[in-house]
């Protein structure tokens, strides 16, 4: 089961989007202080607000709520995932979740696709 990590993720995704607490709060109808409480773990928003926050930050609800594996990926692959696009990070997570046999199939498909170009 995934570990909840809302407070840290909210701050990270908000900052990545270049929004202040006040700007995010204004978009979802709460104060910047409330956003700060969420980021500190003092309070948590209702689920309807979580969905709205995810939409504004252009992330999935799962990405917003749960601990991600980016640090794990960085350690395994020796890369800085902060420099990767969101699509590339999601692709890496998907690949890491596949059984080895499906990874082999994925690799074959990608190699064929690249050779066509």
The 8 nearest C-alpha neighbors of each residue, nearest first, counted from 0:
[[1, 2, 3, 65, 66, 67, 61, 4],
 [2, 0, 65, 3, 66, 67, 4, 64],
 [1, 3, 66, 65, 4, 0, 64, 67],
 [4, 2, 65, 64, 66, 5, 1, 6],
 [3, 5, 65, 66, 64, 6, 7, 8],
 [4, 6, 64, 8, 7, 63, 9, 3],
 [7, 5, 38, 9, 40, 8, 37, 4],
 [8, 6, 10, 9, 5, 4, 38, 11],
 [9, 7, 11, 5, 10, 6, 63, 12],
 [10, 8, 6, 12, 7, 11, 5, 13],
 [9, 11, 13, 7, 8, 12, 38, 14],
 [10, 12, 8, 14, 13, 9, 15, 7],
 [11, 13, 15, 9, 14, 10, 8, 16],
 [14, 12, 10, 16, 15, 11, 18, 9],
 [13, 15, 17, 11, 16, 12, 18, 10],
 [16, 14, 12, 17, 13, 11, 18, 10],
 [15, 17, 13, 14, 18, 12, 56, 11],
 [18, 16, 14, 15, 13, 19, 12, 22],
 [19, 17, 13, 16, 22, 14, 23, 20],
 [18, 20, 22, 21, 23, 17, 14, 13],
 [21, 19, 31, 23, 22, 34, 24, 18],
 [20, 22, 31, 24, 19, 23, 25, 30],
 [23, 21, 19, 25, 24, 20, 18, 26],
 [22, 24, 26, 20, 25, 21, 18, 19],
 [23, 25, 29, 21, 30, 31, 27, 22],
 [26, 24, 28, 22, 23, 27, 29, 21],
 [25, 27, 23, 24, 28, 22, 29, 55],
 [28, 26, 24, 25, 29, 23, 51, 52],
 [27, 29, 25, 26, 24, 30, 23, 48],
 [30, 28, 24, 27, 25, 33, 31, 34],
 [31, 29, 24, 32, 33, 21, 25, 34],
 [30, 32, 21, 20, 34, 24, 33, 35],
 [31, 33, 35, 30, 34, 36, 20, 21],
 [34, 32, 36, 30, 35, 31, 29, 37],
 [35, 33, 31, 37, 36, 32, 20, 24],
 [36, 34, 32, 38, 33, 37, 39, 31],
 [35, 37, 33, 41, 39, 34, 38, 42],
 [38, 36, 42, 34, 40, 43, 35, 39],
 [39, 37, 6, 35, 40, 36, 10, 34],
 [38, 40, 36, 37, 41, 6, 35, 42],
 [41, 39, 37, 6, 38, 42, 36, 43],
 [40, 42, 36, 39, 37, 43, 38, 35],
 [43, 41, 37, 40, 36, 44, 39, 33],
 [42, 44, 37, 45, 40, 41, 36, 6],
 [45, 43, 48, 49, 46, 42, 37, 47],
 [44, 46, 48, 47, 49, 43, 50, 42],
 [45, 47, 49, 48, 50, 44, 51, 43],
 [48, 46, 50, 49, 45, 51, 44, 52],
 [47, 49, 51, 46, 50, 45, 44, 52],
 [50, 48, 46, 52, 47, 51, 53, 44],
 [49, 51, 53, 47, 48, 52, 60, 54],
 [50, 52, 48, 54, 49, 53, 55, 47],
 [53, 51, 49, 55, 54, 50, 48, 56],
 [54, 52, 58, 56, 50, 51, 55, 60],
 [53, 55, 57, 51, 52, 56, 50, 58],
 [56, 54, 52, 57, 53, 51, 26, 58],
 [55, 57, 53, 54, 58, 52, 12, 13],
 [58, 56, 54, 55, 53, 59, 52, 16],
 [59, 57, 53, 56, 62, 54, 60, 63],
 [58, 60, 62, 61, 53, 63, 57, 54],
 [59, 61, 63, 62, 53, 64, 50, 58],
 [60, 62, 64, 59, 63, 65, 58, 66],
 [63, 61, 59, 60, 64, 65, 58, 67],
 [62, 64, 60, 61, 8, 5, 65, 9],
 [65, 63, 5, 61, 4, 62, 3, 60],
 [66, 64, 3, 4, 2, 61, 62, 1],
 [67, 65, 4, 2, 3, 1, 68, 64],
 [66, 68, 69, 65, 62, 70, 4, 71],
 [67, 69, 71, 70, 72, 66, 92, 73],
 [68, 70, 72, 71, 67, 73, 80, 88],
 [71, 69, 73, 72, 68, 74, 67, 80],
 [70, 72, 68, 74, 69, 73, 75, 67],
 [71, 73, 69, 75, 70, 74, 76, 68],
 [74, 72, 78, 70, 77, 76, 71, 75],
 [73, 75, 71, 77, 72, 76, 70, 78],
 [74, 76, 72, 73, 77, 71, 78, 70],
 [77, 75, 73, 78, 74, 72, 71, 79],
 [76, 78, 73, 74, 75, 79, 72, 80],
 [79, 77, 73, 76, 80, 74, 72, 75],
 [78, 80, 81, 73, 82, 77, 83, 70],
 [79, 81, 83, 82, 78, 73, 69, 88],
 [80, 82, 79, 83, 84, 69, 78, 88],
 [81, 83, 80, 79, 84, 78, 85, 88],
 [84, 82, 80, 81, 87, 88, 85, 79],
 [83, 85, 87, 86, 88, 82, 81, 80],
 [84, 86, 88, 87, 89, 83, 90, 58],
 [87, 85, 89, 84, 88, 90, 83, 91],
 [86, 88, 90, 84, 89, 85, 83, 91],
 [89, 87, 85, 91, 90, 86, 92, 83],
 [88, 90, 92, 86, 91, 87, 93, 85],
 [91, 89, 87, 93, 88, 92, 86, 94],
 [92, 90, 94, 88, 93, 89, 95, 87],
 [93, 91, 89, 95, 90, 94, 96, 88],
 [94, 92, 90, 96, 91, 95, 89, 97],
 [93, 95, 91, 97, 96, 92, 90, 102],
 [94, 96, 92, 93, 97, 91, 98, 102],
 [95, 97, 93, 94, 92, 98, 91, 102],
 [98, 96, 94, 95, 101, 102, 99, 93],
 [97, 99, 101, 100, 102, 96, 95, 94],
 [100, 98, 102, 101, 97, 103, 104, 95],
 [101, 99, 103, 102, 98, 104, 97, 105],
 [100, 102, 104, 103, 99, 98, 97, 105],
 [101, 103, 105, 99, 104, 100, 106, 97],
 [104, 102, 106, 100, 101, 105, 107, 99],
 [105, 103, 101, 107, 102, 106, 108, 100],
 [104, 106, 102, 108, 103, 107, 101, 109],
 [107, 105, 103, 109, 104, 108, 110, 102],
 [108, 106, 104, 110, 105, 109, 111, 103],
 [109, 107, 105, 111, 106, 110, 112, 104],
 [108, 110, 112, 106, 111, 107, 113, 105],
 [111, 109, 107, 113, 112, 108, 106, 114],
 [112, 110, 114, 108, 109, 113, 107, 115],
 [111, 113, 109, 115, 110, 114, 108, 116],
 [112, 114, 110, 115, 111, 116, 109, 108],
 [113, 115, 111, 116, 112, 110, 109, 108],
 [116, 114, 112, 113, 111, 110, 109, 108],
 [115, 114, 113, 112, 111, 110, 109, 108]]
